[in-house]
């Protein structure tokens, strides 16, 4: 035991001596640097090993050579120089460009995606919220001469991103067709109270089309360039069905859309109505006429709601700088109208196709003006793209009594159809005819399609839908 104890103590001393000596001598098999070494710092030592420093110096040399020689290469190659001047234009004066692109105010959202967002569709118009023309005219080009360089034709034009509230409805769906047809991206918002998904189904495969089921009474956040606000039931049958909802849509819905336009800097178009004139004492009605409206009648939810919407639009325009446009729409007809919406043209056409008597309320001598939906859509787009706030009357000055309209429908569909008279509804206007002088002069717009030309197109659409409805009912039975 004593010998074992001595042997272990000897081994212990030998280990301590080895450890002491290892602090001064590096093992040939150790790959770790000594902690107490007085050599170079680790980072520098790392660079010196395996020629790493040489690679770093070579990389710096190559990068420096590229930046030094690039201007020389540009001068030697005319095509490269043209590409650099046109595709990556020099900015001579940032303040000047800021003034020209912002119009002295807030930068439009069409430009919020960056300097190159809208390049390719021409000069920017601060009043229009979009790009137009063929050249970029604002502070771009050769910084030495101040000349304007043409944007290469290969750059695609900027597409507008547009929201259409009520876009699945009668007028809205035709507007969506036109906007998509010219290459814009369209977001449709609709709660389908009167709108029909069938009106926009043909766009479901289009990547530039989006459909959102949403009620504008609730706020929504989107990034768009323009807002067409059409959301609201427009026929007496529909807006009288829930008058409180109707006026909430006109007031709260318009307020939400104007708030959105203010936040994102979008241009806003309100589709108002000829109903703001009430039962007019002026004939034909000009935009300066203030109207003769019953504020507590059964139609007031719609009439006064649209009046309030116009007030909100103008207050946002004057107080918050929102770009607004106001259209006062007169009676419109065409394909995709609701078959049983209570409006006189759709009533007459549906009744004639179903072999029912044409219902005339009152004595039938009250007058209306009827414009085809394609003409209205052209007017709305012209108003949105123009520089004038409005309001503008958009309608066809051709005036018909209800009895005259019934005769046109009979000639188009069934000459043997009969007319049935019923008591007139409350607050029904006696006369309605737009004065469109202002739209002609400032928007260069006027309707082109007559009633005799447009009515057959509507009849074809109604006939198809009534036949489909009849077949569906037969299958159910």
Residue, then its C-alpha position, 0 to 999 in steps of 0.5 A: x500500500x505504501x508503495x502504491x501511495x508513493x507511486x501515485x504521488x510521483x505521478x501527480x508531481x510529474x503531471x504538475x511539472x508537465x502542466x507547468x512546462x506546457x504553459x511555455x511550450x506548445x505541443x506539436x499536435x495542438x491546433x490551438x493558439x496559446x492564450x498567453x501568447x504575445x503574438x499578433x491579434x487573432x483577426x490579423x493572424x487570420x488574414x495572414x494565414x493561407x494568403x487571405x489578405x492577398x485575396x482581399x487586396x485583389x478584390x478591392x483592386x478589381x472593384x476600384x478598377x470597375x468604378x474608375x473605368x466605367x465612365x470611360x467605357x460609357x464615353x467610348x460606347x454611344x449606345x451605352x451612353x444613350x441607354x444610361x441617359x434614357x434609362x437612368x436619367x440624371x437629376x439636375x435639380x431635386x427641388x425642381x423635380x419635386x415641385x413639378x411632380x407634386x404640383x405644389x402639394x402632396x405627392x400623388x399615390x400613383x407616384x408613391x411606389x418610387x421614382x420609377x413607378x409610373x415611368x413609361x406612360x408619359x408626363x405626370x399630371x398632378x391634377x389627374x393623378x396619373x401619367x399621360x402623353x408620351x414623354x417624361x417632361x419633368x426634370x429628367x434628361x441630360x444634366x449638362x444641357x437640361x434637355x429632356x430625354x425620351x423614355x424607351x418605348x420598351x418600358x410598359x405604360x403605368x396601369x392605374x389601380x382603380x376601385x369601383x364600389x357597387x361594381x357588380x351592379x348594373x352601371x358599375x359592371x359596365x364601367x368595370x368592363x371599360x376600365x379593364x378593357x383599357x388595361x387598368x387594374x380594377x378592384x370591385x367592392x359590392x355587398x350584392x344587395x342589388x349587384x349580381x356576381x353574374x355581371x362580373x363573372x366573365x372577369x374572374x380569370x383576369x389577373x387585373x380583376x379583384x372582387x371583394x364582398x364588402x359593405x361600404x358602410x364599414x371602412x376598408x383599406x386599399x391602395x388605389x389611384x382612383x375611386x369610382x363610388x357607385x355603391x347605393x341602391x338606385x331604384x325606388x323598389x330597392x331604396x324604399x325597401x330599407x330606407x335607413x340602410x339607403x341613407x347610411x350607404x349614402x352618408x357613411x359609405x361616402x364618408x368612408x370612401x372619401x376618408x380612403x381617398x384622403x389617406x392615399x391621395x386618390x381621385x374620387x368620383x361620386x355618382x349622384x343623381x338627378x333626384x337631387x333636383x326633386x320635382x323640378x320647377x326649372x326645365x330642363x335642369x341645369x347644374x346651378x338649379x338647387x332643386x325642389x325636394x321633399x326632405x321628409x318624403x318616402x324618397x328622401x332617403x335617396x334624394x337627401x342622401x345623395x345631396x348629403x353625399x355631394x356636400x361631403x365630397x365638396x367639404x373634403x375637396x375644400x377642406x382636405x384637398x381631396x380631388x373630387x368629381x361629381x356626376x348627376x346621373x339621369x335615367x339610364x337603361x341597358x343590359x344587366x339591369x335588374x329585371x324587377x327593380x321598379x324602374x320604368x324601362x325595365x318594368x315595361x320591357x319585362x312586362x312586354x316579354x312576359x306578355x303582361x300589361x304595361x303598367x303606367x302610373x298616373x296619367x302617363x304624361x310625366x316625362x323622363x330622359x333615357x340614356x344608354x349605359x355605354x354613353x353614361x360610362x363614357x361620361x363617367x370616365x371623361x369626368x374622372x380624367x378631366x380637370x373639372x370638379x362638377x357637378x355635371x349632368x350626365x343624361x340624354x336630353x331626349x324627352x319622352x312621356x311614359x305613354x310614348x315610352x310604352x309605345x316604343x317598347x310595344x313597337x320593339x317587342x310586342x305591338x299587341x301589348x296593352x297598357x294598364x293605368x295605376x295611381x301614381x306614387x308619392x313624390x314622383x317628379x312630373x318632368x325630368x330632362x338634363x341640360x348637358x351644355x356644361x358636359x359638352x363644353x368642358x368634358x367634350x361628352x354627349x350621348x350617342x345612342x338613341x332609345x330606338x338603337x339601345x332598347x333592342x340590346x336591352x331586350x335581347x339581354x332581358x329575353x335571355x335572362x327571363x328564358x333562363x329563369x323560366x327553365x329554372x322554375x320548370x326544373x324545380x317543379 
